[in-house]
Amino acid sequence: MGHLPVAAMVCAFIGAILFAVSAVAQQRAAADVPEGDALVAKLVRNPRWLAGMVGDAGGFAFQVAALALGSVLVVQPILVTALVFALPLAAHYSGRKVTPVMWAQAGALSVALACFLIIGEPTEGVANAPWHHWLLPMGLLAGVIVAAIVVATTVKRPTLQALLLGASAGLLFGISAALTEHVTQLFRHGIGTALSSWEPYVLVGAGMLGLYIQQRGYQVGPLSASLPAFTVAEPLGAAFLGMTVLDERLRSGPIGTGFVAVAVIVMCIAAVRLSRAQAAVV
């Protein structure tokens, strides 16, 4: 595995399993809330959704540990494998079978992920980039998020609404992921140091807003639209900040980078197809 941080990868895989369990529970709970009803009020009284939140908390804890041990470019793509773990869970609870095509898509995602990690060998980068380095990249992401939410509130097509809200939530979680390592370092230096910095507030704010928009996306339209958008947008948003702000890079040469690019495309396609398959069996 070269210079890849094995401990970070193990934590990321455990986090992916926990996220898979919580995703299945949350999707089933949010989809049962009729549009127009108070979404949050209904969900907080749903034991299934609360159990999903417990799983999310555990997954986030392992994600924090993984990001403290490895780079965003290593951890975030691994978390996409939550789809692989969630598919049989969703099938089990719906009483439907996982088809050979679904398993083939899961295999393609796993192989593409392995190629990305082994050939690309992402570097560590830095954790404490100056605030002015964040302004332009985070401003661009914020602009995309706001535009997507505005369009989602004006269009009348549930599928497009769910897709836009899912992508917005994914980008918000990507922002939180990119900030996680530095925030954990701030808390090591004391609560006062952390609370006097801007990063923890942006991390928590992006995470909470992302969670709400994610549940709204589950509610307003089909999971086959919101889940793929969320799954692909989160690692892409985090990777964008990792490469533009945190100075993370790939160690692959020109030829290797070509293989990595193909692996990323395969991962995105497989993630979208696997998300749609998972949504179909929920």
MITOR-798843 format. One record per atom (N, C-alpha, C): residue in one letter; chain; atom name; x, y, z. Coordinates in steps of 0.2 Angstrom, whole numbers, plus 5000, padded with zeros to 4 digits. Layout:
<nodes>
[A A CA [X Y Z]] ...
</nodes>
This chain:
<nodes>
[M A N [5004 4994 5000]] [M A CA [5000 5000 5000]] [M A C [5004 5006 5000]] [G A N [5011 5005 5000]] [G A CA [5015 5011 4999]] [G A C [5015 5015 5005]] [H A N [5014 5022 5004]] [H A CA [5013 5027 5010]] [H A C [5006 5028 5013]] [L A N [5002 5024 5010]] [L A CA [4995 5025 5013]] [L A C [4994 5023 5020]] [P A N [4990 5027 5024]] [P A CA [4989 5026 5031]] [P A C [4984 5021 5032]] [V A N [4986 5015 5034]] [V A CA [4982 5009 5035]] [V A C [4977 5011 5041]] [A A N [4979 5014 5046]] [A A CA [4975 5015 5052]] [A A C [4969 5020 5050]] [A A N [4970 5025 5046]] [A A CA [4965 5029 5043]] [A A C [4960 5026 5039]] [M A N [4963 5021 5035]] [M A CA [4958 5017 5030]] [M A C [4954 5013 5034]] [V A N [4956 5010 5039]] [V A CA [4952 5005 5043]] [V A C [4947 5009 5047]] [C A N [4948 5015 5050]] [C A CA [4943 5019 5053]] [C A C [4938 5021 5048]] [A A N [4940 5023 5042]] [A A CA [4936 5025 5036]] [A A C [4931 5020 5034]] [F A N [4933 5014 5034]] [F A CA [4929 5008 5032]] [F A C [4924 5007 5038]] [I A N [4926 5007 5044]] [I A CA [4921 5006 5050]] [I A C [4916 5012 5049]] [G A N [4918 5018 5048]] [G A CA [4914 5023 5047]] [G A C [4909 5022 5042]] [A A N [4911 5019 5036]] [A A CA [4907 5018 5031]] [A A C [4901 5013 5032]] [I A N [4903 5008 5036]] [I A CA [4898 5003 5038]] [I A C [4893 5006 5043]] [L A N [4895 5010 5047]] [L A CA [4890 5014 5052]] [L A C [4886 5019 5048]] [F A N [4889 5022 5043]] [F A CA [4885 5027 5039]] [F A C [4880 5023 5035]] [A A N [4882 5017 5033]] [A A CA [4877 5013 5029]] [A A C [4871 5011 5033]] [V A N [4872 5009 5039]] [V A CA [4866 5007 5043]] [V A C [4862 5013 5044]] [S A N [4865 5019 5046]] [S A CA [4861 5025 5047]] [S A C [4857 5027 5041]] [A A N [4860 5027 5035]] [A A CA [4857 5029 5029]] [A A C [4851 5025 5028]] [V A N [4851 5018 5029]] [V A CA [4845 5014 5027]] [V A C [4839 5016 5032]] [A A N [4841 5017 5038]] [A A CA [4836 5019 5043]] [A A C [4833 5026 5042]] [Q A N [4837 5031 5040]] [Q A CA [4835 5038 5039]] [Q A C [4831 5038 5033]] [Q A N [4833 5035 5028]] [Q A CA [4829 5035 5021]] [Q A C [4822 5033 5022]] [R A N [4822 5027 5026]] [R A CA [4815 5024 5027]] [R A C [4811 5029 5031]] [A A N [4814 5032 5036]] [A A CA [4810 5036 5040]] [A A C [4808 5043 5037]] [A A N [4812 5046 5033]] [A A CA [4811 5052 5030]] [A A C [4806 5051 5024]] [A A N [4807 5046 5021]] [A A CA [4802 5045 5015]] [A A C [4795 5044 5017]] [D A N [4794 5042 5023]] [D A CA [4787 5041 5026]] [D A C [4784 5047 5028]] [V A N [4787 5053 5028]] [V A CA [4784 5059 5030]] [V A C [4781 5062 5024]] [P A N [4775 5064 5024]] [P A CA [4771 5067 5018]] [P A C [4774 5074 5018]] [E A N [4775 5076 5011]] [E A CA [4777 5083 5010]] [E A C [4772 5088 5012]] [G A N [4774 5093 5016]] [G A CA [4770 5098 5019]] [G A C [4769 5097 5026]] [D A N [4771 5091 5029]] [D A CA [4771 5090 5036]] [D A C [4778 5093 5039]] [A A N [4778 5094 5045]] [A A CA [4784 5096 5048]] [A A C [4789 5091 5049]] [L A N [4794 5091 5044]] [L A CA [4799 5086 5044]] [L A C [4802 5084 5050]] [V A N [4806 5089 5053]] [V A CA [4810 5088 5059]] [V A C [4806 5086 5065]] [A A N [4800 5089 5066]] [A A CA [4795 5087 5071]] [A A C [4793 5079 5070]] [K A N [4792 5077 5064]] [K A CA [4790 5070 5063]] [K A C [4796 5065 5064]] [L A N [4802 5067 5062]] [L A CA [4808 5063 5062]] [L A C [4810 5062 5069]] [V A N [4810 5067 5073]] [V A CA [4813 5067 5080]] [V A C [4809 5062 5085]] [R A N [4803 5061 5082]] [R A CA [4798 5056 5086]] [R A C [4798 5049 5083]] [N A N [4802 5048 5078]] [N A CA [4803 5042 5075]] [N A C [4809 5038 5077]] [P A N [4808 5032 5081]] [P A CA [4813 5028 5083]] [P A C [4818 5026 5078]] [R A N [4816 5024 5072]] [R A CA [4820 5022 5067]] [R A C [4825 5027 5065]] [W A N [4822 5034 5064]] [W A CA [4827 5039 5062]] [W A C [4832 5041 5068]] [L A N [4829 5040 5074]] [L A CA [4834 5041 5080]] [L A C [4839 5036 5080]] [A A N [4838 5030 5079]] [A A CA [4843 5025 5078]] [A A C [4848 5026 5073]] [G A N [4845 5029 5067]] [G A CA [4850 5031 5062]] [G A C [4854 5036 5064]] [M A N [4852 5041 5068]] [M A CA [4856 5047 5070]] [M A C [4862 5044 5075]] [V A N [4860 5039 5079]] [V A CA [4866 5036 5083]] [V A C [4871 5033 5078]] [G A N [4869 5029 5073]] [G A CA [4874 5027 5068]] [G A C [4878 5032 5065]] [D A N [4874 5038 5063]] [D A CA [4878 5043 5060]] [D A C [4883 5046 5065]] [A A N [4881 5046 5071]] [A A CA [4886 5049 5076]] [A A C [4892 5045 5077]] [G A N [4891 5038 5077]] [G A CA [4897 5033 5077]] [G A C [4901 5034 5071]] [G A N [4898 5034 5065]] [G A CA [4901 5035 5059]] [G A C [4905 5041 5058]] [F A N [4902 5047 5061]] [F A CA [4906 5053 5061]] [F A C [4912 5053 5066]] [A A N [4912 5049 5071]] [A A CA [4917 5048 5076]] [A A C [4923 5045 5072]] [F A N [4921 5039 5069]] [F A CA [4927 5036 5065]] [F A C [4929 5040 5059]] [Q A N [4925 5044 5056]] [Q A CA [4927 5049 5051]] [Q A C [4932 5054 5054]] [V A N [4931 5056 5059]] [V A CA [4935 5061 5063]] [V A C [4942 5058 5064]] [A A N [4942 5052 5067]] [A A CA [4948 5048 5068]] [A A C [4952 5047 5062]] [A A N [4948 5045 5056]] [A A CA [4952 5043 5050]] [A A C [4955 5050 5047]] [L A N [4951 5055 5048]] [L A CA [4954 5062 5045]] [L A C [4960 5064 5049]] [A A N [4960 5062 5056]] [A A CA [4966 5064 5060]] [A A C [4972 5060 5058]] [L A N [4971 5054 5055]] [L A CA [4976 5050 5053]] [L A C [4978 5050 5046]] [G A N [4974 5052 5042]] [G A CA [4975 5052 5035]] [G A C [4972 5058 5031]] [S A N [4973 5059 5025]] [S A CA [4971 5065 5021]] [S A C [4964 5064 5019]] [V A N [4961 5070 5017]] [V A CA [4954 5070 5014]] [V A C [4954 5066 5008]] [L A N [4959 5066 5004]] [L A CA [4959 5062 4997]] [L A C [4959 5055 4998]] [V A N [4961 5052 5004]] [V A CA [4961 5045 5006]] [V A C [4954 5043 5009]] [V A N [4952 5047 5014]] [V A CA [4947 5045 5018]] [V A C [4940 5046 5015]] [Q A N [4939 5052 5011]] [Q A CA [4932 5053 5008]] [Q A C [4930 5048 5003]] [P A N [4935 5046 4998]] [P A CA [4933 5041 4994]] [P A C [4931 5034 4997]] [I A N [4934 5032 5002]] [I A CA [4933 5026 5006]] [I A C [4926 5026 5009]] [L A N [4923 5032 5011]] [L A CA [4917 5032 5014]] [L A C [4911 5031 5009]] [V A N [4913 5032 5002]] [V A CA [4908 5030 4997]] [V A C [4906 5023 4997]] [T A N [4910 5019 5000]] [T A CA [4909 5011 5001]] [T A C [4903 5010 5005]] [A A N [4901 5015 5009]] [A A CA [4894 5014 5013]] [A A C [4889 5011 5008]] [L A N [4889 5013 5002]] [L A CA [4884 5011 4997]] [L A C [4884 5003 4997]] [V A N [4891 5000 4997]] [V A CA [4891 4993 4996]] [V A C [4888 4990 5002]] [F A N [4889 4993 5008]] [F A CA [4887 4990 5014]] [F A C [4879 4991 5015]] [A A N [4877 4996 5012]] [A A CA [4870 4998 5013]] [A A C [4865 4994 5008]] [L A N [4868 4992 5003]] [L A CA [4864 4989 4998]] [L A C [4861 4982 5001]] [P A N [4865 4978 5003]] [P A CA [4861 4971 5006]] [P A C [4857 4973 5012]] [L A N [4859 4978 5016]] [L A CA [4854 4980 5022]] [L A C [4847 4982 5019]] [A A N [4848 4987 5014]] [A A CA [4841 4989 5012]] [A A C [4837 4983 5009]] [A A N [4841 4979 5005]] [A A CA [4837 4973 5002]] [A A C [4834 4969 5007]] [H A N [4838 4968 5013]] [H A CA [4835 4964 5018]] [H A C [4829 4966 5021]] [Y A N [4829 4973 5023]] [Y A CA [4823 4976 5026]] [Y A C [4817 4977 5021]] [S A N [4818 4977 5014]] [S A CA [4813 4977 5010]] [S A C [4810 4971 5007]] [G A N [4814 4965 5009]] [G A CA [4812 4959 5006]] [G A C [4814 4957 4999]] [R A N [4818 4962 4996]] [R A CA [4820 4961 4989]] [R A C [4827 4958 4989]] [K A N [4829 4955 4983]] [K A CA [4835 4952 4982]] [K A C [4840 4957 4979]] [V A N [4847 4957 4981]] [V A CA [4852 4960 4977]] [V A C [4854 4957 4971]] [T A N [4853 4960 4965]] [T A CA [4854 4956 4959]] [T A C [4861 4956 4957]] [P A N [4863 4951 4953]] [P A CA [4870 4951 4951]] [P A C [4873 4957 4948]] [V A N [4869 4961 4944]] [V A CA [4871 4968 4942]] [V A C [4873 4973 4947]] [M A N [4869 4972 4953]] [M A CA [4870 4977 4958]] [M A C [4877 4975 4961]] [W A N [4878 4968 4962]] [W A CA [4885 4966 4965]] [W A C [4890 4968 4960]] [A A N [4889 4968 4954]] [A A CA [4894 4970 4949]] [A A C [4896 4977 4949]] [Q A N [4891 4981 4951]] [Q A CA [4892 4988 4952]] [Q A C [4896 4990 4958]] [A A N [4894 4986 4963]] [A A CA [4898 4986 4970]] [A A C [4905 4984 4969]] [G A N [4906 4979 4965]] [G A CA [4913 4977 4963]] [G A C [4917 4982 4959]] [A A N [4914 4985 4954]] [A A CA [4917 4990 4950]] [A A C [4919 4996 4955]] [L A N [4915 4998 4959]] [L A CA [4916 5004 4964]] [L A C [4922 5002 4968]] [S A N [4922 4996 4971]] [S A CA [4928 4994 4975]] [S A C [4934 4993 4972]] [V A N [4934 4991 4965]] [V A CA [4940 4990 4961]] [V A C [4943 4997 4960]] [A A N [4938 5002 4958]] [A A CA [4940 5008 4956]] [A A C [4943 5012 4962]] [L A N [4940 5011 4968]] [L A CA [4943 5014 4974]] [L A C [4950 5012 4975]] [A A N [4951 5005 4974]] [A A CA [4958 5002 4976]] [A A C [4963 5005 4971]] [C A N [4961 5006 4964]] [C A CA [4965 5009 4959]] [C A C [4967 5016 4961]] [F A N [4962 5020 4963]] [F A CA [4963 5027 4965]] [F A C [4968 5028 4971]] [L A N [4967 5023 4976]] [L A CA [4971 5024 4982]] [L A C [4978 5021 4981]] [I A N [4979 5016 4977]] [I A CA [4986 5013 4976]] [I A C [4990 5017 4971]] [I A N [4986 5018 4965]] [I A CA [4990 5022 4960]] [I A C [4991 5029 4962]] [G A N [4986 5032 4964]] [G A CA [4986 5039 4966]] [G A C [4990 5041 4972]] [E A N [4990 5037 4977]] [E A CA [4994 5038 4983]] [E A C [4993 5045 4986]] [P A N [4988 5047 4988]] [P A CA [4987 5054 4990]] [P A C [4991 5056 4995]] [T A N [4994 5062 4995]] [T A CA [4998 5065 5000]] [T A C [4994 5068 5006]] [E A N [4998 5069 5011]] [E A CA [4995 5071 5018]] [E A C [4992 5079 5017]] [G A N [4996 5083 5014]] [G A CA [4994 5090 5014]] [G A C [4995 5093 5021]] [V A N [4992 5099 5022]] [V A CA [4992 5103 5028]] [V A C [4985 5103 5031]] [A A N [4985 5104 5037]] [A A CA [4978 5104 5041]] [A A C [4976 5112 5042]] [N A N [4981 5116 5044]] [N A CA [4980 5123 5046]] [N A C [4981 5128 5041]] [A A N [4978 5128 5035]] [A A CA [4978 5133 5030]] [A A C [4976 5139 5033]] [P A N [4979 5145 5031]] [P A CA [4977 5152 5033]] [P A C [4970 5153 5031]] [W A N [4966 5157 5034]] [W A CA [4959 5158 5033]] [W A C [4958 5161 5026]] [H A N [4963 5165 5023]] [H A CA [4962 5168 5017]] [H A C [4962 5163 5011]] [H A N [4966 5157 5013]] [H A CA [4966 5152 5008]] [H A C [4959 5149 5006]] [W A N [4955 5149 5012]] [W A CA [4948 5146 5011]] [W A C [4943 5150 5007]] [L A N [4944 5157 5007]] [L A CA [4939 5161 5005]] [L A C [4937 5160 4998]] [L A N [4941 5159 4993]] [L A CA [4939 5158 4986]] [L A C [4936 5151 4985]] [P A N [4940 5146 4987]] [P A CA [4937 5139 4986]] [P A C [4930 5138 4989]] [M A N [4930 5140 4996]] [M A CA [4924 5139 5000]] [M A C [4918 5144 4997]] [G A N [4920 5150 4995]] [G A CA [4915 5154 4992]] [G A C [4912 5151 4985]] [L A N [4916 5148 4981]] [L A CA [4914 5145 4975]] [L A C [4909 5139 4977]] [L A N [4911 5135 4982]] [L A CA [4906 5130 4984]] [L A C [4900 5132 4987]] [A A N [4900 5138 4991]] [A A CA [4894 5141 4994]] [A A C [4890 5144 4989]] [G A N [4893 5146 4983]] [G A CA [4889 5149 4978]] [G A C [4885 5143 4974]] [V A N [4888 5138 4973]] [V A CA [4885 5132 4970]] [V A C [4879 5129 4974]] [I A N [4880 5129 4981]] [I A CA [4875 5127 4986]] [I A C [4869 5131 4986]] [V A N [4870 5138 4986]] [V A CA [4865 5142 4986]] [V A C [4861 5142 4980]] [A A N [4864 5142 4974]] [A A CA [4861 5142 4968]] [A A C [4857 5135 4967]] [A A N [4859 5130 4969]] [A A CA [4856 5123 4969]] [A A C [4849 5123 4973]] [I A N [4850 5126 4979]] [I A CA [4844 5127 4984]] [I A C [4839 5131 4981]] [V A N [4841 5137 4978]] [V A CA [4836 5142 4976]] [V A C [4832 5138 4970]] [V A N [4836 5135 4966]] [V A CA [4832 5132 4960]] [V A C [4828 5126 4963]] [A A N [4830 5122 4968]] [A A CA [4826 5117 4970]] [A A C [4820 5120 4973]] [T A N [4820 5126 4976]] [T A CA [4814 5129 4979]] [T A C [4809 5132 4974]] [T A N [4811 5133 4968]] [T A CA [4807 5136 4963]] [T A C [4804 5131 4958]] [V A N [4808 5125 4956]] [V A CA [4805 5121 4951]] [V A C [4800 5116 4954]] [K A N [4796 5113 4950]] [K A CA [4790 5109 4953]] [K A C [4791 5102 4951]] [R A N [4797 5100 4949]] [R A CA [4799 5093 4948]] [R A C [4802 5090 4954]] [P A N [4799 5085 4957]] [P A CA [4801 5082 4963]] [P A C [4808 5078 4962]] [T A N [4809 5075 4956]] [T A CA [4815 5072 4955]] [T A C [4821 5077 4955]] [L A N [4820 5082 4951]] [L A CA [4825 5088 4951]] [L A C [4826 5091 4957]] [Q A N [4821 5092 4961]] [Q A CA [4822 5095 4968]] [Q A C [4826 5090 4972]] [A A N [4825 5084 4972]] [A A CA [4828 5079 4976]] [A A C [4836 5079 4974]] [L A N [4837 5079 4968]] [L A CA [4844 5079 4965]] [L A C [4848 5085 4968]] [L A N [4845 5091 4967]] [L A CA [4848 5097 4969]] [L A C [4849 5097 4976]] [L A N [4844 5095 4980]] [L A CA [4845 5095 4988]] [L A C [4850 5090 4990]] [G A N [4850 5084 4987]] [G A CA [4855 5079 4988]] [G A C [4862 5082 4987]] [A A N [4863 5085 4981]] [A A CA [4870 5088 4979]] [A A C [4872 5093 4984]] [S A N [4867 5098 4986]] [S A CA [4869 5103 4991]] [S A C [4871 5100 4998]] [A A N [4867 5095 5000]] [A A CA [4869 5092 5006]] [A A C [4876 5089 5006]] [G A N [4877 5085 5001]] [G A CA [4884 5082 5000]] [G A C [4889 5087 5000]] [L A N [4889 5093 4997]] [L A CA [4894 5098 4997]] [L A C [4895 5101 5004]] [L A N [4889 5102 5007]] [L A CA [4890 5104 5014]] [L A C [4894 5099 5019]] [F A N [4892 5093 5018]] [F A CA [4896 5088 5022]] [F A C [4903 5088 5019]] [G A N [4905 5089 5013]] [G A CA [4911 5089 5011]] [G A C [4915 5095 5014]] [I A N [4912 5101 5015]] [I A CA [4915 5106 5018]] [I A C [4917 5104 5025]] [S A N [4912 5101 5029]] [S A CA [4914 5099 5036]] [S A C [4919 5094 5036]] [A A N [4920 5089 5031]] [A A CA [4925 5084 5031]] [A A C [4932 5088 5030]] [A A N [4932 5093 5026]] [A A CA [4939 5096 5025]] [A A C [4941 5100 5031]] [L A N [4937 5102 5035]] [L A CA [4938 5106 5041]] [L A C [4940 5102 5047]] [T A N [4938 5095 5047]] [T A CA [4938 5091 5053]] [T A C [4945 5090 5056]] [E A N [4950 5089 5052]] [E A CA [4957 5088 5055]] [E A C [4959 5094 5059]] [H A N [4958 5100 5056]] [H A CA [4961 5106 5059]] [H A C [4957 5107 5065]] [V A N [4950 5106 5065]] [V A CA [4946 5107 5071]] [V A C [4948 5102 5077]] [T A N [4950 5096 5075]] [T A CA [4952 5091 5081]] [T A C [4959 5094 5083]] [Q A N [4963 5097 5079]] [Q A CA [4969 5099 5082]] [Q A C [4968 5105 5086]] [L A N [4963 5110 5085]] [L A CA [4962 5115 5089]] [L A C [4960 5113 5096]] [F A N [4955 5108 5096]] [F A CA [4953 5106 5103]] [F A C [4959 5103 5107]] [R A N [4964 5100 5103]] [R A CA [4970 5097 5107]] [R A C [4973 5103 5111]] [H A N [4973 5109 5108]] [H A CA [4976 5115 5111]] [H A C [4972 5118 5116]] [G A N [4966 5115 5117]] [G A CA [4962 5118 5122]] [G A C [4955 5121 5119]] [I A N [4950 5120 5124]] [I A CA [4943 5122 5121]] [I A C [4943 5130 5120]] [G A N [4947 5134 5124]] [G A CA [4947 5141 5122]] [G A C [4950 5142 5115]] [T A N [4955 5139 5114]] [T A CA [4958 5140 5107]] [T A C [4953 5138 5102]] [A A N [4949 5132 5102]] [A A CA [4945 5130 5097]] [A A C [4939 5135 5097]] [L A N [4936 5137 5102]] [L A CA [4930 5141 5102]] [L A C [4932 5149 5100]] [S A N [4938 5150 5100]] [S A CA [4940 5157 5097]] [S A C [4942 5157 5090]] [S A N [4941 5151 5087]] [S A CA [4943 5150 5080]] [S A C [4936 5150 5076]] [W A N [4936 5151 5069]] [W A CA [4930 5151 5065]] [W A C [4929 5144 5063]] [E A N [4934 5140 5062]] [E A CA [4933 5133 5059]] [E A C [4927 5129 5063]] [P A N [4927 5128 5069]] [P A CA [4922 5124 5072]] [P A C [4915 5126 5071]] [Y A N [4914 5133 5070]] [Y A CA [4907 5135 5069]] [Y A C [4905 5134 5062]] [V A N [4910 5134 5057]] [V A CA [4908 5133 5050]] [V A C [4907 5125 5050]] [L A N [4911 5121 5053]] [L A CA [4910 5114 5053]] [L A C [4903 5112 5055]] [V A N [4902 5114 5061]] [V A CA [4895 5112 5064]] [V A C [4889 5115 5060]] [G A N [4890 5121 5058]] [G A CA [4885 5124 5054]] [G A C [4883 5121 5047]] [A A N [4889 5119 5044]] [A A CA [4888 5116 5037]] [A A C [4885 5109 5039]] [G A N [4887 5105 5044]] [G A CA [4885 5099 5045]] [G A C [4878 5099 5047]] [M A N [4875 5103 5051]] [M A CA [4868 5104 5053]] [M A C [4864 5106 5047]] [L A N [4866 5111 5043]] [L A CA [4862 5113 5037]] [L A C [4862 5107 5032]] [G A N [4868 5104 5032]] [G A CA [4868 5098 5027]] [G A C [4863 5092 5029]] [L A N [4863 5091 5035]] [L A CA [4859 5086 5038]] [L A C [4851 5087 5036]] [Y A N [4849 5094 5038]] [Y A CA [4842 5096 5036]] [Y A C [4841 5095 5029]] [I A N [4845 5098 5025]] [I A CA [4844 5098 5018]] [I A C [4844 5090 5015]] [Q A N [4848 5086 5018]] [Q A CA [4848 5079 5016]] [Q A C [4841 5076 5017]] [Q A N [4838 5077 5023]] [Q A CA [4832 5074 5025]] [Q A C [4826 5077 5021]] [R A N [4827 5084 5019]] [R A CA [4822 5087 5015]] [R A C [4822 5084 5008]] [G A N [4828 5082 5005]] [G A CA [4829 5079 4999]] [G A C [4826 5072 4999]] [Y A N [4827 5068 5005]] [Y A CA [4823 5062 5005]] [Y A C [4816 5063 5005]] [Q A N [4813 5068 5008]] [Q A CA [4806 5069 5008]] [Q A C [4803 5071 5002]] [V A N [4806 5076 4998]] [V A CA [4802 5079 4993]] [V A C [4802 5075 4986]] [G A N [4807 5070 4985]] [G A CA [4808 5067 4979]] [G A C [4810 5060 4980]] [P A N [4811 5056 4975]] [P A CA [4813 5049 4975]] [P A C [4821 5049 4978]] [L A N [4822 5043 4981]] [L A CA [4829 5042 4984]] [L A C [4833 5041 4978]] [S A N [4831 5038 4973]] [S A CA [4835 5037 4967]] [S A C [4838 5043 4964]] [A A N [4835 5049 4966]] [A A CA [4838 5056 4964]] [A A C [4843 5059 4969]] [S A N [4840 5059 4975]] [S A CA [4844 5062 4980]] [S A C [4850 5059 4983]] [L A N [4850 5052 4983]] [L A CA [4855 5048 4986]] [L A C [4862 5048 4982]] [P A N [4861 5047 4975]] [P A CA [4867 5047 4971]] [P A C [4870 5054 4971]] [A A N [4866 5059 4971]] [A A CA [4869 5066 4971]] [A A C [4873 5067 4977]] [F A N [4870 5065 4983]] [F A CA [4873 5066 4989]] [F A C [4880 5062 4989]] [T A N [4879 5056 4987]] [T A CA [4885 5051 4988]] [T A C [4891 5054 4984]] [V A N [4890 5057 4978]] [V A CA [4895 5059 4973]] [V A C [4898 5066 4976]] [A A N [4893 5070 4978]] [A A CA [4895 5077 4979]] [A A C [4899 5078 4985]] [E A N [4898 5074 4990]] [E A CA [4902 5074 4997]] [E A C [4909 5073 4995]] [P A N [4912 5068 4993]] [P A CA [4919 5067 4992]] [P A C [4922 5072 4987]] [L A N [4918 5074 4982]] [L A CA [4920 5079 4977]] [L A C [4921 5085 4980]] [G A N [4917 5087 4984]] [G A CA [4917 5094 4988]] [G A C [4923 5094 4992]] [A A N [4924 5088 4996]] [A A CA [4930 5088 5001]] [A A C [4936 5087 4997]] [A A N [4937 5084 4991]] [A A CA [4943 5083 4987]] [A A C [4945 5090 4984]] [F A N [4940 5094 4982]] [F A CA [4941 5100 4979]] [F A C [4944 5105 4984]] [L A N [4942 5105 4991]] [L A CA [4945 5109 4996]] [L A C [4952 5106 4998]] [G A N [4952 5099 4998]] [G A CA [4959 5096 5000]] [G A C [4964 5098 4995]] [M A N [4963 5099 4988]] [M A CA [4968 5100 4983]] [M A C [4969 5108 4982]] [T A N [4964 5112 4984]] [T A CA [4964 5119 4983]] [T A C [4967 5123 4989]] [V A N [4965 5120 4995]] [V A CA [4966 5123 5001]] [V A C [4972 5120 5005]] [L A N [4971 5113 5006]] [L A CA [4975 5109 5010]] [L A C [4981 5107 5007]] [D A N [4982 5108 5001]] [D A CA [4989 5106 4997]] [D A C [4989 5099 4997]] [E A N [4984 5095 4996]] [E A CA [4984 5088 4995]] [E A C [4985 5086 4988]] [R A N [4990 5082 4986]] [R A CA [4991 5080 4979]] [R A C [4991 5072 4978]] [L A N [4991 5070 4972]] [L A CA [4992 5063 4970]] [L A C [4999 5062 4968]] [R A N [5002 5057 4970]] [R A CA [5009 5055 4969]] [R A C [5010 5052 4962]] [S A N [5005 5050 4958]] [S A CA [5005 5047 4952]] [S A C [5008 5052 4947]] [G A N [5012 5049 4942]] [G A CA [5014 5053 4936]] [G A C [5009 5054 4931]] [P A N [5011 5056 4925]] [P A CA [5006 5058 4920]] [P A C [5002 5052 4918]] [I A N [5005 5046 4917]] [I A CA [5002 5040 4915]] [I A C [4997 5038 4921]] [G A N [5000 5038 4927]] [G A CA [4996 5036 4933]] [G A C [4990 5040 4934]] [T A N [4991 5047 4933]] [T A CA [4986 5051 4934]] [T A C [4980 5050 4929]] [G A N [4982 5047 4923]] [G A CA [4977 5045 4918]] [G A C [4973 5040 4921]] [F A N [4976 5035 4924]] [F A CA [4972 5029 4927]] [F A C [4968 5031 4932]] [V A N [4971 5036 4936]] [V A CA [4967 5038 4942]] [V A C [4961 5042 4940]] [A A N [4961 5046 4934]] [A A CA [4955 5049 4932]] [A A C [4950 5044 4929]] [V A N [4952 5039 4926]] [V A CA [4947 5034 4924]] [V A C [4944 5031 4930]] [A A N [4948 5030 4935]] [A A CA [4946 5026 4942]] [A A C [4940 5031 4945]] [V A N [4942 5038 4945]] [V A CA [4937 5042 4948]] [V A C [4930 5042 4944]] [I A N [4931 5042 4937]] [I A CA [4925 5042 4933]] [I A C [4921 5035 4934]] [V A N [4924 5030 4935]] [V A CA [4921 5023 4936]] [V A C [4918 5024 4943]] [M A N [4921 5026 4948]] [M A CA [4918 5027 4955]] [M A C [4912 5031 4955]] [C A N [4912 5037 4951]] [C A CA [4906 5041 4951]] [C A C [4900 5037 4947]] [I A N [4901 5034 4942]] [I A CA [4896 5030 4938]] [I A C [4894 5025 4943]] [A A N [4898 5021 4945]] [A A CA [4896 5015 4950]] [A A C [4892 5018 4956]] [A A N [4894 5023 4959]] [A A CA [4891 5026 4965]] [A A C [4884 5028 4963]] [V A N [4883 5031 4957]] [V A CA [4876 5033 4955]] [V A C [4872 5027 4954]] [R A N [4874 5022 4950]] [R A CA [4870 5017 4949]] [R A C [4869 5013 4955]] [L A N [4874 5012 4959]] [L A CA [4873 5008 4966]] [L A C [4868 5012 4970]] [S A N [4868 5019 4970]] [S A CA [4863 5023 4974]] [S A C [4856 5022 4972]] [R A N [4855 5022 4965]] [R A CA [4849 5021 4962]] [R A C [4846 5014 4964]] [A A N [4851 5009 4964]] [A A CA [4849 5002 4965]] [A A C [4847 5001 4973]] [Q A N [4850 5005 4977]] [Q A CA [4849 5005 4984]] [Q A C [4842 5008 4985]] [A A N [4841 5014 4982]] [A A CA [4835 5017 4983]] [A A C [4829 5013 4981]] [A A N [4830 5009 4975]] [A A CA [4824 5005 4973]] [A A C [4822 4999 4978]] [V A N [4827 4997 4982]] [V A CA [4825 4992 4986]] [V A C [4824 4994 4993]] [V A N [4824 5001 4995]] [V A CA [4823 5003 5001]] [V A C [4815 5003 5002]] 
</nodes>
